[in-house]
Amino acid sequence: MKIRDFLICLAVVSLLGGCVRYEDGRAAFSAGDHTTAFSRWQVLAKFGDARAQNELGWLYQQGLGTQPDPLLAAKWYRKAAEQGLAVAQTNLGIMYNDGMGVLRDRREAARWFDLAARQGDAAALNNLGVLYDRGDGVPEDNLKAADFLKKAAELGHPRAMSNLGLLYKNGEGVPQDEAEAVKWFRLSADAGDREGMNNLAVMLDNGSGTSIDAASARALFERAARLGESGAAVNLALMLLRPGKGASATDRITAYAWLNVAASLGHAQATTMRSNLALLLTAEQITEAQAKSLGLIGG
């Protein structure tokens, strides 16, 4: 490895006036200079540096420092993945799972996730667990799903914590245990996962596996919704419109605003719910709600 590093420095000295290091690209990326990060990592990637190849794939995927190009993203992920870099194997698996830059192939996605999972990559363990839970690209196997998700959760992967909580809630691959579900949802929410927040809020709102805490549930629904969790936006709207609560005009306007957000995020039922609620609002109130919805995400 030392010899290769030395040769890279010699090879690019006339181009850049000195040695190019992976850390130079990382420093530029951290400073928000994606163009410089791209140029640094591109040089190293062409000389076979797996970390730089993976980073170059990410930049192409996100369109940072260059035009977005899923084909080139997949190409560079593959080069790094074939060298055994776990994070690149996971990223390539995601490309196959989503059909980005390659034809969608869940079996191939599972293969790359498995290679990364064998190296202890938490994201790969989570993704493989999800595929086994769904029977997508692999045979449906709740026991394997639970095993992979538990390993990922114990490594601190926030989404895996939420996914494991769902298995405990539903008794799939593990004994049904709502208190254990709450534990994992809480850990996920504390780690900033929006699905974990929404799932914990549902448990708190219903008093499942824990005592009822409507105030905390509402705060979690709103926090998750502001992060773009469409289900949480719908759940928050439902809380505001709950029968027997005596929803005020302000509550109905706010509920409409959140349903507007959920609809924009693609929630299947939000559009119909919004249309039904509109029958209870004046034209002026709908205009107010639509304006209000614009400032909800990311706020």
C-alpha positions in Angstrom: 0.0 0.0 0.0 2.9 2.4 0.8 4.4 1.8 -2.6 1.1 2.5 -4.4 0.6 5.7 -2.4 4.1 6.8 -3.4 3.5 6.1 -7.1 0.3 8.1 -7.0 2.2 11.1 -5.7 4.8 10.8 -8.4 2.2 10.3 -11.1 0.2 13.4 -10.4 2.9 15.7 -9.1 3.1 17.5 -12.5 -0.7 17.8 -12.6 -1.4 19.2 -9.2 1.9 20.3 -8.0 2.1 17.8 -5.1 0.8 14.6 -3.7 -2.9 14.0 -3.8 -4.4 12.4 -0.6 -7.8 11.1 0.1 -7.9 13.4 3.1 -7.5 16.4 0.9 -10.8 15.5 -0.8 -12.4 14.9 2.5 -11.3 18.3 3.8 -12.6 20.0 0.7 -15.9 18.2 1.0 -16.3 19.1 4.7 -15.7 22.7 3.8 -18.5 22.6 1.2 -16.1 22.8 -1.8 -17.5 19.9 -3.7 -15.7 20.8 -7.0 -12.3 20.5 -5.4 -13.3 17.3 -3.6 -14.4 15.8 -6.9 -11.2 16.7 -8.7 -9.0 15.3 -5.8 -11.0 12.0 -5.5 -11.2 11.6 -9.3 -7.4 11.5 -9.6 -7.1 8.9 -6.8 -10.1 6.9 -8.1 -8.4 6.5 -11.5 -5.4 5.1 -9.7 -7.5 2.5 -8.0 -8.1 4.1 -4.5 -11.2 2.3 -3.3 -12.3 5.0 -0.9 -12.0 7.7 -3.5 -13.9 5.5 -6.0 -16.7 5.2 -3.5 -16.7 8.9 -2.8 -16.7 9.7 -6.5 -19.7 7.4 -6.9 -21.5 9.4 -4.2 -20.7 12.7 -5.8 -22.0 11.5 -9.2 -25.1 10.1 -7.5 -25.9 13.3 -5.6 -24.7 15.7 -8.3 -22.2 17.4 -6.1 -19.2 19.0 -7.8 -20.4 17.5 -11.0 -23.6 16.8 -12.9 -25.6 13.9 -11.5 -25.0 10.7 -13.4 -26.3 7.5 -11.9 -24.5 5.4 -14.6 -21.1 6.8 -13.5 -22.1 6.5 -9.8 -22.8 2.8 -10.3 -19.6 2.4 -12.2 -17.4 3.8 -9.5 -19.3 2.1 -6.7 -18.7 -1.2 -8.5 -15.0 -0.6 -8.8 -14.7 0.1 -5.1 -17.1 -2.8 -4.2 -15.1 -5.3 -6.3 -12.0 -4.3 -4.2 -14.0 -5.3 -1.1 -14.9 -1.9 0.4 -18.0 -2.6 2.5 -19.6 0.8 2.2 -19.3 0.7 -1.6 -20.8 -2.8 -1.6 -23.7 -1.4 0.3 -24.0 1.6 -2.0 -24.0 -0.6 -5.1 -26.6 -2.8 -3.5 -28.8 0.3 -3.1 -28.4 1.1 -6.7 -29.6 -2.3 -7.7 -32.4 -2.2 -5.2 -33.6 1.1 -6.5 -32.7 0.7 -10.2 -30.4 3.7 -10.3 -27.7 3.5 -13.0 -28.3 -0.2 -13.3 -31.4 -2.4 -14.0 -33.4 -3.0 -10.8 -32.4 -6.4 -9.5 -33.2 -7.2 -5.9 -31.3 -10.5 -6.0 -28.2 -8.7 -7.0 -28.9 -6.0 -4.4 -29.1 -8.8 -1.7 -25.8 -10.3 -3.0 -23.9 -7.0 -2.5 -25.6 -6.3 0.9 -24.6 -9.8 2.0 -21.0 -9.2 1.1 -21.0 -5.9 3.1 -22.9 -7.4 6.0 -20.3 -10.1 6.3 -17.8 -7.3 7.1 -20.2 -5.9 9.7 -21.5 -2.9 7.8 -24.6 -1.8 9.7 -26.4 -0.3 6.8 -26.0 -3.5 4.8 -27.3 -5.6 7.7 -30.3 -3.4 7.9 -31.0 -3.5 4.2 -30.6 -7.3 4.1 -32.9 -7.6 7.0 -35.6 -5.6 5.2 -35.3 -7.7 2.1 -35.7 -10.9 4.1 -38.7 -9.4 5.9 -40.3 -8.6 2.6 -39.2 -11.7 0.7 -37.8 -9.3 -1.9 -34.8 -10.8 -3.8 -34.4 -13.5 -1.2 -36.9 -16.0 0.3 -39.1 -14.4 3.0 -37.6 -15.4 6.4 -38.6 -13.4 9.5 -36.0 -15.2 11.6 -33.2 -14.1 9.3 -34.7 -10.6 9.1 -34.8 -10.3 12.9 -31.2 -11.6 13.1 -29.8 -9.1 10.6 -31.8 -6.2 12.0 -30.8 -6.9 15.6 -27.1 -7.0 14.6 -27.5 -3.6 12.8 -29.5 -2.1 15.7 -26.9 -3.2 18.2 -24.3 -1.4 16.0 -26.3 1.7 16.4 -28.0 2.0 13.1 -31.1 4.2 13.7 -33.4 2.8 11.0 -32.5 -0.7 12.0 -33.6 0.1 15.5 -37.0 1.2 14.2 -37.3 -1.8 12.0 -36.5 -4.1 14.8 -39.1 -2.4 16.9 -41.7 -3.1 14.3 -40.8 -6.8 14.4 -41.3 -6.9 18.2 -44.5 -4.9 17.9 -45.9 -7.4 15.3 -44.2 -10.6 16.7 -42.4 -11.4 13.5 -39.2 -13.4 13.8 -39.2 -12.5 17.6 -41.7 -12.9 20.4 -44.3 -10.1 20.4 -43.3 -7.6 23.0 -44.7 -4.1 22.8 -42.4 -2.8 25.6 -39.4 -4.1 23.7 -40.7 -2.4 20.6 -41.0 0.9 22.5 -37.4 0.5 23.7 -36.1 0.2 20.2 -38.4 3.0 18.8 -37.2 5.3 21.5 -33.5 4.5 20.7 -34.2 5.1 17.1 -36.0 8.4 17.8 -33.3 9.6 20.1 -30.8 8.9 17.2 -32.8 11.2 14.9 -34.6 8.6 12.8 -37.9 10.1 11.6 -39.6 6.7 11.2 -38.5 5.8 14.7 -40.1 9.1 16.0 -43.4 8.3 14.2 -43.5 4.7 15.5 -42.7 5.8 19.1 -45.4 8.5 18.9 -48.0 5.9 17.8 -47.2 3.8 20.8 -47.3 6.8 23.1 -50.6 7.9 21.6 -52.2 4.5 22.0 -50.6 3.5 25.3 -49.1 0.4 23.7 -46.1 -1.0 25.6 -46.0 2.2 27.6 -48.3 4.7 29.3 -50.4 7.1 27.2 -48.6 10.4 26.6 -50.5 12.5 24.1 -48.4 15.6 24.5 -45.1 13.7 23.8 -46.8 11.8 20.9 -47.9 15.1 19.3 -44.4 16.6 19.7 -42.8 13.5 18.1 -45.3 13.4 15.2 -44.5 17.1 14.5 -40.8 16.5 14.7 -40.9 13.6 12.4 -43.3 15.4 10.0 -40.9 18.4 9.8 -38.2 15.9 8.8 -40.4 14.7 5.9 -42.1 11.7 7.4 -45.4 11.7 5.5 -47.1 9.2 7.9 -46.3 11.4 10.8 -47.8 14.4 9.1 -51.1 12.4 8.6 -51.0 11.2 12.2 -50.5 14.7 13.4 -53.5 15.9 11.4 -55.6 13.1 12.8 -54.7 14.1 16.3 -55.8 17.6 15.6 -59.1 16.4 14.2 -59.8 13.6 16.7 -63.5 13.0 17.4 -64.5 14.3 20.8 -61.6 16.7 20.9 -63.7 19.6 19.5 -61.3 20.7 16.8 -61.2 24.5 16.5 -60.9 26.4 13.3 -57.2 26.8 13.9 -56.8 23.0 14.4 -58.6 22.3 11.1 -56.4 24.8 9.3 -53.3 23.3 10.8 -54.5 19.8 10.0 -55.1 20.8 6.4 -51.6 22.2 6.1 -50.1 19.0 7.4 -52.2 16.9 5.0 -51.0 19.2 2.2 -47.5 18.4 3.2 -48.2 14.6 3.4 -49.8 14.8 -0.1 -46.8 16.5 -1.5 -44.6 13.7 -0.1 -46.7 11.1 -1.9 -48.8 9.7 1.0 -51.5 7.6 -0.6 -54.4 8.7 1.6 -53.5 12.3 2.3 -55.1 13.8 -0.9 -58.5 12.2 -0.2 -58.3 13.2 3.5 -57.4 16.8 2.5 -60.3 16.9 0.1 -62.8 15.7 2.8 -61.4 18.3 5.2 -61.7 21.1 2.7 -65.5 20.7 2.9 -65.4 22.0 6.4 -63.2 25.0 5.6 -63.9 28.3 3.9 -62.0 29.4 0.8 -60.1 31.9 3.0 -59.1 29.2 5.5 -57.9 26.9 2.7 -55.7 29.7 1.4 -54.3 30.2 4.9 -53.7 26.5 5.3 -51.9 26.3 2.0 -49.7 29.2 2.9 -49.0 27.7 6.3 -47.9 24.4 4.8 -45.0 26.0 2.9 -43.1 26.6 6.1 -43.6 23.3 7.8 -40.9 21.0 6.4 -37.5 21.6 7.8 -38.8 24.1 10.3 
